[in-house]
Amino acid sequence: MSRWIACLVIDHPDGSQTQITTGPGWTTTEGPTLRNSIYIGEERDARLTIPGWDLAGFDASKWKSAHVTDASLEPLQPLAMRPIRAEKKLSAAAVTTPKPGTYIIDFGTNFTGIPEIDLKVPAGTRLPFRYGELLNPDGS
């Protein structure tokens, strides 16, 4: 079980703001993200993707109410960094195969991003993605 506390601040073009905070009106369900780590990335099962969940008018009536707790959390503070936004698409600078079935895709720069990949593989195929800044001595 995870705990969340959030406050989304929307700045409107007219200078006004809207705040959306976590609370009893929130709902939850299982999704495609199975595990997430800042260091070794995310484990996802694309078969669990819920089409349209992020669009207005989505029917989330089968989702469960989020459990609200009064357990203490650290005070919520704004993120002290620029937001991560898509600025451009990057193409691979180099692709190597240090061993069969392993592909190293080098973008030639350090960046924050989300990979888009289109593969024709059977459902349930495990595709581990690892992210890093350095290669091992064997090129992996």
DSSP file with accessible surface (Angstrom, degrees, kcal/mol):
  #  RESIDUE AA STRUCTURE BP1 BP2  ACC     N-H-->O    O-->H-N    N-H-->O    O-->H-N    TCO  KAPPA ALPHA  PHI   PSI    X-CA   Y-CA   Z-CA
    1    1 A M              0   0  221      0, 0.0     2,-0.3     0, 0.0     0, 0.0   0.000 360.0 360.0 360.0 140.0    0.0    0.0    0.0
    2    2 A S        -     0   0   84      2,-0.0     2,-0.4     0, 0.0     0, 0.0  -0.813 360.0-137.8-115.2 159.5    1.3    3.5   -0.8
    3    3 A R        -     0   0  135     -2,-0.3     2,-0.4     2,-0.0     0, 0.0  -0.946  19.5-170.0-117.7 140.9    0.4    6.8    0.7
    4    4 A W        +     0   0  193     -2,-0.4     2,-0.3     2,-0.0    -2,-0.0  -0.971  15.2 176.0-130.4 145.0   -0.1   10.0   -1.3
    5    5 A I        +     0   0   78     -2,-0.4     2,-0.3     2,-0.0    -2,-0.0  -0.973  21.3 163.6-142.3 130.3   -0.5   13.6   -0.5
    6    6 A A        -     0   0   33     -2,-0.3    16,-1.9    70,-0.1     2,-0.4  -0.998  28.1-167.7-149.0 152.3   -0.7   16.1   -3.3
    7    7 A C  E     -A   21   0A  46     -2,-0.3     2,-0.6    14,-0.2    14,-0.2  -0.909  14.5-162.0-140.7 109.1   -1.7   19.6   -4.2
    8    8 A L  E     -A   20   0A  99     12,-3.2    12,-2.5    -2,-0.4     2,-0.6  -0.841   5.6-161.8 -92.6 123.1   -2.0   20.4   -7.9
    9    9 A V  E     -A   19   0A  62     -2,-0.6     2,-0.6    10,-0.2    10,-0.2  -0.942   2.1-162.0-109.2 119.4   -2.0   24.2   -8.6
   10   10 A I  E     -A   18   0A  62      8,-3.2     8,-1.9    -2,-0.6     2,-0.6  -0.903   5.4-153.2-104.0 119.8   -3.3   25.2  -12.0
   11   11 A D  E     -A   17   0A 115     -2,-0.6     6,-0.2     6,-0.2     5,-0.1  -0.847  14.9-151.9 -92.1 118.7   -2.3   28.6  -13.2
   12   12 A H    >   -     0   0   64      4,-2.8     3,-2.3    -2,-0.6    -2,-0.0  -0.562  25.3-112.3 -90.0 154.4   -5.0   30.0  -15.6
   13   13 A P  T 3  S+     0   0  143      0, 0.0    -1,-0.1     0, 0.0    -2,-0.0   0.798 116.1  60.7 -56.9 -26.9   -4.2   32.5  -18.4
   14   14 A D  T 3  S-     0   0  128      1,-0.1     3,-0.1     2,-0.1    -3,-0.0   0.439 121.8-104.9 -82.7   4.0   -6.3   35.2  -16.5
   15   15 A G  S <  S+     0   0   66     -3,-2.3    -1,-0.1     1,-0.3     2,-0.1   0.293  82.7 122.8  94.0 -12.1   -3.9   35.0  -13.5
   16   16 A S        -     0   0   54     -5,-0.1    -4,-2.8     1,-0.0     2,-0.3  -0.342  48.8-143.3 -79.0 166.4   -6.3   33.0  -11.3
   17   17 A Q  E     -A   11   0A 112     -6,-0.2     2,-0.4    -3,-0.1    -6,-0.2  -0.955   8.9-157.1-130.4 150.8   -5.4   29.7   -9.8
   18   18 A T  E     -A   10   0A  61     -8,-1.9    -8,-3.2    -2,-0.3     2,-0.5  -0.993  12.2-156.1-122.9 135.1   -7.3   26.4   -9.0
   19   19 A Q  E     -A    9   0A 124     -2,-0.4     2,-0.5   -10,-0.2   -10,-0.2  -0.945   7.2-171.5-113.6 132.6   -6.0   24.0   -6.4
   20   20 A I  E     -A    8   0A  73    -12,-2.5   -12,-3.2    -2,-0.5     2,-0.3  -0.990  13.8-177.4-120.7 120.2   -6.9   20.3   -6.4
   21   21 A T  E     -A    7   0A  79     -2,-0.5   -14,-0.2   -14,-0.2    -2,-0.0  -0.850  32.0 -96.7-119.7 155.8   -5.8   18.4   -3.3
   22   22 A T        +     0   0   38    -16,-1.9    -1,-0.1    -2,-0.3   -17,-0.0  -0.299  64.4 119.3 -63.6 150.1   -6.0   14.8   -2.2
   23   23 A G  S >  S-     0   0   20    -18,-0.0     3,-1.8     1,-0.0    43,-0.2  -0.985  73.1 -44.0 174.7-165.1   -9.0   13.9   -0.1
   24   24 A P  T 3  S+     0   0  108      0, 0.0    42,-0.2     0, 0.0    44,-0.1   0.686 119.9  64.2 -67.2 -16.4  -12.1   11.8    0.3
   25   25 A G  T 3  S+     0   0   73     40,-0.1     2,-0.2     2,-0.0    -3,-0.1   0.533  81.5 104.0 -83.5  -3.2  -13.3   12.4   -3.3
   26   26 A W    <   -     0   0  105     -3,-1.8    40,-2.6    40,-0.1     2,-0.3  -0.476  53.4-161.1 -81.0 149.1  -10.4   10.6   -4.8
   27   27 A T  E     -B   65   0B  61     38,-0.3     2,-0.3    -2,-0.2    38,-0.2  -0.854   4.2-162.4-123.8 165.2  -10.7    7.1   -6.3
   28   28 A T  E     +B   64   0B  73     36,-3.0    36,-2.1    -2,-0.3     2,-0.3  -0.968  12.4 168.0-146.6 155.9   -8.1    4.5   -7.1
   29   29 A T        -     0   0   64     -2,-0.3     2,-0.2    34,-0.2    34,-0.1  -0.966  43.9 -83.9-157.5 166.3   -7.5    1.4   -9.1
   30   30 A E        +     0   0  166     -2,-0.3     4,-0.1     2,-0.0    -2,-0.0  -0.487  50.9 177.6 -71.9 146.8   -4.7   -0.8  -10.2
   31   31 A G        -     0   0   19      2,-0.3    18,-0.2    -2,-0.2    14,-0.1  -0.658  45.4 -76.2-136.3-165.8   -2.9    0.3  -13.3
   32   32 A P  S    S+     0   0   21      0, 0.0    13,-2.4     0, 0.0     2,-0.7   0.664  98.1  93.3 -77.4 -15.0    0.1   -0.7  -15.5
   33   33 A T  E     +C   44   0C  63     11,-0.2    -2,-0.3     1,-0.2    11,-0.3  -0.707  43.2 168.7 -83.5 114.6    2.8    0.6  -13.2
   34   34 A L  E     +     0   0C  89      9,-3.2     2,-0.3    -2,-0.7    10,-0.2   0.756  67.1   1.5 -94.1 -31.9    3.9   -2.4  -11.0
   35   35 A R  E     -C   43   0C 101      8,-1.5     8,-3.0     2,-0.0     2,-0.4  -0.983  61.4-165.6-156.7 147.4    7.0   -0.9   -9.5
   36   36 A N  E     +C   42   0C 107     -2,-0.3     2,-0.3     6,-0.3     6,-0.2  -0.996   9.7 170.7-142.9 134.8    8.8    2.4   -9.7
   37   37 A S  E  >  -C   41   0C  34      4,-1.8     4,-1.4    -2,-0.4    -2,-0.0  -0.992  33.4-141.5-144.8 134.8   12.3    3.5   -8.6
   38   38 A I  T  4 S+     0   0  150     -2,-0.3    -1,-0.1     1,-0.2     4,-0.1   0.781 105.9  41.5 -63.1 -25.0   14.2    6.7   -9.2
   39   39 A Y  T  4 S+     0   0  196      2,-0.2    92,-0.2     1,-0.1    -1,-0.2   0.848 127.2  23.1 -95.2 -38.2   17.4    4.5   -9.7
   40   40 A I  T  4 S-     0   0   71      1,-0.3    -2,-0.2    90,-0.1    89,-0.1   0.240 102.5-125.7-118.6  16.4   16.3    1.5  -11.7
   41   41 A G  E  <  -C   37   0C  15     -4,-1.4    -4,-1.8    89,-0.1     2,-0.3  -0.344  38.6 -42.8  84.5-158.5   13.2    2.8  -13.5
   42   42 A E  E     -C   36   0C  85     -6,-0.2     2,-0.5    87,-0.1    87,-0.3  -0.871  34.1-145.1-120.1 143.8    9.7    1.5  -13.7
   43   43 A E  E     +C   35   0C  56     -8,-3.0    -9,-3.2    -2,-0.3    -8,-1.5  -0.957  29.9 176.6-109.3 123.4    8.2   -1.9  -14.2
   44   44 A R  E     -C   33   0C 126     -2,-0.5     2,-0.5   -11,-0.3   -11,-0.2  -0.935  30.3-152.8-127.8 151.0    5.0   -1.8  -16.2
   45   45 A D    >   -     0   0   34    -13,-2.4     3,-2.4    -2,-0.3     4,-0.1  -0.928  11.6-162.9-120.0 100.0    2.6   -4.3  -17.6
   46   46 A A  G >  S+     0   0   74     -2,-0.5     3,-1.6     1,-0.3    -1,-0.1   0.742  84.6  71.3 -58.9 -21.5    1.1   -2.7  -20.7
   47   47 A R  G 3  S+     0   0  154      1,-0.3    -1,-0.3   -15,-0.1    76,-0.0   0.723  93.4  57.3 -67.2 -17.9   -1.8   -5.1  -20.7
   48   48 A L  G <  S+     0   0   81     -3,-2.4    -1,-0.3   -16,-0.1    -2,-0.2   0.372  76.6 128.5 -94.0   5.2   -3.1   -3.4  -17.6
   49   49 A T    <   -     0   0   64     -3,-1.6   -18,-0.0   -18,-0.2    -3,-0.0  -0.363  53.7-142.5 -61.8 137.6   -3.3    0.0  -19.3
   50   50 A I    >   -     0   0   40     -2,-0.1     3,-1.7     0, 0.0     4,-0.2  -0.882  18.4-133.0-106.4 102.4   -6.7    1.6  -18.9
   51   51 A P  T 3  S+     0   0  113      0, 0.0     0, 0.0     0, 0.0     0, 0.0  -0.302  83.2   4.3 -59.9 131.5   -7.7    3.4  -22.1
   52   52 A G  T >  S+     0   0   26      1,-0.1     3,-2.1     6,-0.1     6,-0.2   0.457  81.7 132.0  80.7   3.3   -9.0    6.9  -21.6
   53   53 A W  T <  S+     0   0  146     -3,-1.7     5,-0.1     1,-0.3    -1,-0.1   0.793  75.3  50.7 -59.7 -24.8   -8.5    7.1  -17.8
   54   54 A D  T 3  S+     0   0  109     -4,-0.2     2,-0.3     2,-0.1    -1,-0.3   0.241  94.5  93.7 -98.8  14.4   -6.9   10.5  -18.3
   55   55 A L  S X  S-     0   0  112     -3,-2.1     3,-1.6     1,-0.1     0, 0.0  -0.815  84.3 -99.1-109.9 147.5   -9.6   12.0  -20.4
   56   56 A A  T 3  S+     0   0  109     -2,-0.3    -1,-0.1     1,-0.2    -2,-0.1  -0.296 108.5  29.1 -57.9 141.5  -12.6   14.1  -19.3
   57   57 A G  T 3  S+     0   0   85      1,-0.3    -1,-0.2    -4,-0.1     2,-0.1   0.443  80.3 154.3  87.3  -0.3  -15.8   12.1  -19.0
   58   58 A F    <   -     0   0   67     -3,-1.6     2,-1.0    -6,-0.2    -1,-0.3  -0.368  46.8-124.7 -62.5 137.6  -14.0    8.8  -18.2
   59   59 A D        +     0   0  114      1,-0.1     3,-0.3    -2,-0.1    -1,-0.1  -0.739  40.9 162.3 -88.3 101.8  -16.3    6.4  -16.2
   60   60 A A    >   +     0   0   30     -2,-1.0     3,-2.0     1,-0.2    -1,-0.1   0.050  33.3 122.0-104.4  25.6  -14.4    5.6  -13.0
   61   61 A S  T 3  S+     0   0   86      1,-0.3    -1,-0.2   -34,-0.0    -2,-0.0   0.741  72.0  54.4 -64.4 -20.9  -17.5    4.3  -11.2
   62   62 A K  T 3  S+     0   0  195     -3,-0.3    -1,-0.3     2,-0.1     2,-0.1   0.498  87.3 103.3 -90.5  -3.0  -15.9    0.9  -10.7
   63   63 A W  S <  S-     0   0   63     -3,-2.0     2,-0.2     1,-0.1   -34,-0.2  -0.414  76.2-112.8 -75.2 155.5  -12.8    2.4   -9.0
   64   64 A K  E     -B   28   0B 164    -36,-2.1   -36,-3.0    -2,-0.1     2,-0.2  -0.611  29.9-103.0 -88.6 149.7  -12.5    2.2   -5.2
   65   65 A S  E     -B   27   0B  98    -38,-0.2   -38,-0.3    -2,-0.2     2,-0.1  -0.471  42.1-110.3 -66.7 137.8  -12.6    5.2   -2.9
   66   66 A A        -     0   0   31    -40,-2.6     2,-0.6   -43,-0.2   -40,-0.1  -0.462  31.3-115.3 -67.9 140.7   -9.2    6.1   -1.7
   67   67 A H        -     0   0  156     -2,-0.1     2,-0.5    -3,-0.1    -1,-0.1  -0.708  28.7-150.4 -80.2 121.1   -8.7    5.4    2.0
   68   68 A V        -     0   0   81     -2,-0.6     2,-0.3   -44,-0.1    -3,-0.0  -0.815  16.8-174.1 -96.1 131.5   -8.2    8.7    3.8
   69   69 A T        -     0   0   72     -2,-0.5    -2,-0.0     2,-0.1     0, 0.0  -0.875  30.8-146.8-122.4 156.5   -6.0    8.6    6.9
   70   70 A D        +     0   0  160     -2,-0.3     3,-0.1     2,-0.1    -1,-0.1   0.240  56.4 132.7-103.0  12.2   -5.2   11.1    9.5
   71   71 A A        -     0   0   41      1,-0.1    -2,-0.1     0, 0.0     2,-0.1  -0.360  66.4-100.9 -61.1 142.4   -1.7    9.6   10.0
   72   72 A S        -     0   0  110     -2,-0.0     2,-0.3     3,-0.0    -1,-0.1  -0.356  41.8-178.5 -72.4 143.2    0.9   12.4   10.0
   73   73 A L        -     0   0   73     -3,-0.1     3,-0.1    -2,-0.1    -1,-0.0  -0.900  39.9 -85.6-127.5 162.9    2.9   13.1    6.9
   74   74 A E        -     0   0  171     -2,-0.3     3,-0.1     1,-0.1    -1,-0.0  -0.337  64.7 -81.0 -64.6 153.5    5.7   15.6    6.4
   75   75 A P        -     0   0  103      0, 0.0     2,-0.4     0, 0.0    -1,-0.1  -0.280  48.6-112.2 -58.8 137.9    4.3   19.1    5.4
   76   76 A L        +     0   0   88     -3,-0.1   -70,-0.1   -70,-0.0    -3,-0.0  -0.582  42.8 179.6 -72.4 127.0    3.5   19.3    1.7
   77   77 A Q        -     0   0  150     -2,-0.4   -70,-0.1    -3,-0.1     3,-0.1  -0.968  32.1 -98.5-130.4 148.8    5.9   21.7    0.0
   78   78 A P        -     0   0  123      0, 0.0     2,-0.3     0, 0.0     0, 0.0  -0.289  46.6 -98.1 -64.6 149.5    6.1   22.8   -3.6
   79   79 A L        -     0   0  135      1,-0.1     2,-0.7     2,-0.1     0, 0.0  -0.518  28.6-143.9 -67.5 129.1    8.7   21.1   -5.8
   80   80 A A  S    S+     0   0  108     -2,-0.3     2,-0.3    -3,-0.1    -1,-0.1  -0.256  70.7  70.2 -94.6  47.2   11.8   23.3   -5.9
   81   81 A M  S    S-     0   0  111     -2,-0.7     3,-0.1     3,-0.0    -2,-0.1  -0.978  91.7 -83.5-152.2 162.0   12.6   22.5   -9.6
   82   82 A R        -     0   0  181     -2,-0.3    -2,-0.1     1,-0.1     3,-0.0  -0.413  55.5-102.9 -64.1 145.0   11.4   23.2  -13.0
   83   83 A P        -     0   0   74      0, 0.0     2,-0.6     0, 0.0    -1,-0.1  -0.332  32.9-112.5 -66.7 153.1    8.6   20.9  -14.1
   84   84 A I        +     0   0  110     -3,-0.1     2,-0.3    29,-0.0    29,-0.0  -0.800  47.5 168.0 -88.6 119.1    9.6   18.1  -16.6
   85   85 A R        -     0   0  172     -2,-0.6     2,-0.3    -3,-0.0    -3,-0.0  -0.967  43.2 -99.6-131.7 149.3    7.9   18.8  -19.9
   86   86 A A        +     0   0  109     -2,-0.3     3,-0.1     1,-0.2    27,-0.1  -0.524  45.6 163.2 -66.3 124.6    8.3   17.3  -23.3
   87   87 A E        -     0   0  148      1,-0.5     2,-0.3    -2,-0.3    -1,-0.2   0.677  61.0 -16.6-112.8 -36.2   10.5   19.7  -25.3
   88   88 A K        -     0   0  165      2,-0.0    -1,-0.5     0, 0.0     2,-0.4  -0.981  64.0-104.0-162.9 162.9   11.6   17.7  -28.2
   89   89 A K        -     0   0  166     -2,-0.3     2,-0.4    -3,-0.1    -3,-0.0  -0.805  32.5-151.0 -95.1 138.4   12.0   14.1  -29.5
   90   90 A L        -     0   0   60     -2,-0.4     2,-0.3     0, 0.0     3,-0.0  -0.896   1.8-152.3-109.2 141.5   15.4   12.5  -29.5
   91   91 A S        -     0   0  108     -2,-0.4     2,-0.0    16,-0.1     3,-0.0  -0.784  36.7 -88.4-105.1 155.4   16.6    9.9  -31.8
   92   92 A A        -     0   0   46     -2,-0.3    15,-0.3     1,-0.2     3,-0.1  -0.345  25.2-159.6 -63.4 137.1   19.3    7.4  -30.9
   93   93 A A  S    S-     0   0   73     13,-3.0     2,-0.3     1,-0.3    14,-0.2   0.783  79.1  -1.4 -83.1 -30.4   22.9    8.5  -31.6
   94   94 A A  E     -D  106   0D  45     12,-1.9    12,-3.1     2,-0.0     2,-0.4  -0.985  57.1-158.0-158.3 148.1   24.0    4.9  -31.6
   95   95 A V  E     +D  105   0D  89     -2,-0.3     2,-0.3    10,-0.2    10,-0.2  -0.997  20.1 177.6-129.6 125.2   22.7    1.4  -31.1
   96   96 A T  E     -D  104   0D  71      8,-2.3     8,-3.0    -2,-0.4     3,-0.1  -0.868  24.5-148.3-124.4 161.0   25.0   -1.5  -30.1
   97   97 A T  E     +     0   0D  78     -2,-0.3     6,-0.2     6,-0.2    43,-0.1  -0.810  16.1 176.0-128.2  87.8   24.5   -5.1  -29.2
   98   98 A P  E    S+     0   0D  47      0, 0.0    -1,-0.1     0, 0.0    42,-0.1   0.769  76.5   0.9 -67.2 -23.4   27.1   -6.2  -26.6
   99   99 A K  E >  S-D  102   0D 112      3,-0.6     3,-2.2    -3,-0.1    -3,-0.0  -0.975 100.7 -69.9-155.4 159.5   25.5   -9.7  -26.4
  100  100 A P  T 3  S+     0   0  127      0, 0.0     3,-0.1     0, 0.0    -3,-0.0  -0.237 119.4  13.3 -55.9 132.0   22.5  -11.4  -28.1
  101  101 A G  T 3  S+     0   0   65      1,-0.2     2,-0.5    -4,-0.0    -4,-0.0   0.404 104.8 103.4  84.7  -2.8   19.2  -10.0  -27.0
  102  102 A T  E <   -D   99   0D  41     -3,-2.2    -3,-0.6     2,-0.0     2,-0.4  -0.960  47.8-173.9-115.7 126.3   20.7   -6.9  -25.4
  103  103 A Y  E     -     0   0D 152     -2,-0.5     2,-0.6    -6,-0.2    -6,-0.2  -0.975  11.2-157.0-121.6 129.7   20.5   -3.6  -27.1
  104  104 A I  E     -D   96   0D  34     -8,-3.0    -8,-2.3    -2,-0.4     2,-0.6  -0.933   8.5-165.6-105.6 119.6   22.2   -0.4  -25.9
  105  105 A I  E     -D   95   0D  83     -2,-0.6     2,-0.6   -10,-0.2   -10,-0.2  -0.934   4.7-165.4-109.7 113.4   20.6    2.7  -27.2
  106  106 A D  E     -D   94   0D  86    -12,-3.1   -13,-3.0    -2,-0.6   -12,-1.9  -0.886  14.4-173.5-104.8 121.1   22.7    5.8  -26.7
  107  107 A F        -     0   0   71     -2,-0.6   -16,-0.1     2,-0.3    -1,-0.1   0.436  40.1-125.2 -90.9  -4.4   21.1    9.2  -27.1
  108  108 A G  S    S+     0   0   57      1,-0.1     2,-0.3   -14,-0.1    -2,-0.1   0.550  81.9  62.4  76.8   5.4   24.4   11.0  -26.8
  109  109 A T  S    S-     0   0   85      2,-0.0     2,-0.5     0, 0.0    -2,-0.3  -0.986  83.1-110.4-156.3 157.8   23.2   13.2  -23.9
  110  110 A N        +     0   0  108     -2,-0.3     2,-0.3    -3,-0.1    23,-0.1  -0.812  53.8 146.1 -91.5 131.6   21.9   12.9  -20.4
  111  111 A F        -     0   0   91     -2,-0.5     2,-0.5     2,-0.0    -4,-0.0  -0.975  49.7-112.6-156.9 166.4   18.2   13.8  -20.2
  112  112 A T        +     0   0  102     -2,-0.3     2,-0.3     2,-0.0    -2,-0.0  -0.930  57.9 126.7-104.1 131.7   14.9   13.1  -18.5
  113  113 A G        -     0   0   48     -2,-0.5    -2,-0.0   -27,-0.1   -27,-0.0  -0.980  54.9-109.4-169.2 178.6   12.3   11.5  -20.7
  114  114 A I        -     0   0  157     -2,-0.3     2,-0.1     2,-0.0    -2,-0.0  -0.994  36.1-126.4-126.1 124.2    9.9    8.8  -21.5
  115  115 A P        -     0   0   65      0, 0.0     2,-0.5     0, 0.0    -2,-0.0  -0.444  14.8-158.1 -73.3 141.1   10.7    6.2  -24.2
  116  116 A E        +     0   0  158     -2,-0.1     2,-0.4     2,-0.0    -2,-0.0  -0.992  22.9 166.1-114.3 122.2    8.3    5.6  -27.0
  117  117 A I        -     0   0   95     -2,-0.5     2,-0.6     2,-0.1     0, 0.0  -0.999  25.3-156.6-140.9 138.9    8.8    2.3  -28.6
  118  118 A D        +     0   0  128     -2,-0.4     2,-0.4     2,-0.0    -2,-0.0  -0.960  24.8 165.7-119.9 110.2    6.6    0.3  -31.0
  119  119 A L        -     0   0   80     -2,-0.6     2,-0.9     2,-0.1    -2,-0.1  -0.953  35.2-139.8-125.4 146.4    7.3   -3.5  -31.0
  120  120 A K        +     0   0  181     -2,-0.4    -2,-0.0     2,-0.0     0, 0.0  -0.850  51.0 137.8-104.1  92.3    5.3   -6.4  -32.4
  121  121 A V        -     0   0   71     -2,-0.9     3,-0.1     4,-0.1    -2,-0.1  -0.946  58.6 -87.4-133.1 156.9    5.7   -9.0  -29.6
  122  122 A P    >   -     0   0   99      0, 0.0     3,-1.9     0, 0.0    -2,-0.0  -0.313  55.2 -91.6 -63.2 147.0    3.4  -11.5  -28.0
  123  123 A A  T 3  S+     0   0   88      1,-0.3     3,-0.1   -77,-0.0     0, 0.0  -0.294 114.9  31.7 -55.7 138.5    1.4  -10.3  -25.0
  124  124 A G  T 3  S+     0   0   46      1,-0.3    -1,-0.3    -3,-0.1     2,-0.2   0.353  79.9 147.1  91.0  -4.4    3.2  -11.0  -21.8
  125  125 A T    <   -     0   0   60     -3,-1.9     2,-0.6     1,-0.1    -1,-0.3  -0.449  47.6-130.5 -64.9 129.9    6.7  -10.6  -23.4
  126  126 A R        -     0   0  168     -2,-0.2    -1,-0.1    -3,-0.1   -81,-0.1  -0.755  26.9-178.8 -87.5 123.2    9.0   -9.2  -20.7
  127  127 A L        -     0   0   77     -2,-0.6     2,-0.3     2,-0.0    -2,-0.0  -0.851  10.9-159.9-122.6  91.4   11.0   -6.2  -22.0
  128  128 A P        -     0   0  100      0, 0.0     2,-0.5     0, 0.0   -85,-0.1  -0.581   5.0-166.4 -75.5 130.6   13.4   -4.9  -19.3
  129  129 A F        -     0   0   82     -2,-0.3     2,-0.4   -87,-0.3   -87,-0.1  -0.977   4.2-172.3-113.1 128.8   14.5   -1.3  -19.8
  130  130 A R        -     0   0  187     -2,-0.5     2,-0.4   -89,-0.1   -90,-0.1  -0.960   6.6-156.0-120.4 143.3   17.5    0.0  -17.8
  131  131 A Y        +     0   0  129     -2,-0.4     2,-0.3   -92,-0.2    -2,-0.0  -0.912  25.8 140.2-119.3 143.8   18.6    3.6  -17.8
  132  132 A G        -     0   0   69     -2,-0.4     3,-0.1     1,-0.1   -92,-0.0  -0.990  50.3-128.3-169.4 174.5   22.0    4.8  -16.9
  133  133 A E  S    S+     0   0  154     -2,-0.3     2,-0.3     1,-0.1    -1,-0.1   0.574  89.2  45.1-107.9 -17.2   24.8    7.2  -17.6
  134  134 A L  S    S-     0   0  161      0, 0.0     2,-0.3     0, 0.0    -1,-0.1  -0.939  70.3-132.7-131.2 153.0   27.7    4.7  -17.8
  135  135 A L        -     0   0  103     -2,-0.3     5,-0.1     1,-0.1    -2,-0.0  -0.713  27.4-111.4 -98.9 154.1   28.4    1.4  -19.5
  136  136 A N    >   -     0   0   97      4,-3.5     3,-2.5    -2,-0.3    -1,-0.1  -0.369  40.8 -98.6 -72.1 162.3   29.9   -1.6  -17.9
  137  137 A P  T 3  S+     0   0  145      0, 0.0    -1,-0.1     0, 0.0    -2,-0.0   0.820 125.1  57.8 -55.4 -29.0   33.4   -2.6  -19.1
  138  138 A D  T 3  S-     0   0  105      2,-0.1    -2,-0.0     1,-0.1    -3,-0.0   0.409 122.7-105.0 -84.0   5.5   31.8   -5.3  -21.4
  139  139 A G    <         0   0   24     -3,-2.5   -40,-0.1     1,-0.3   -43,-0.1   0.438 360.0 360.0  89.5  -3.1   29.7   -2.6  -23.1
  140  140 A S              0   0   31    -42,-0.1    -4,-3.5   -43,-0.1    -1,-0.3  -0.437 360.0 360.0 -85.3 360.0   26.5   -3.5  -21.4
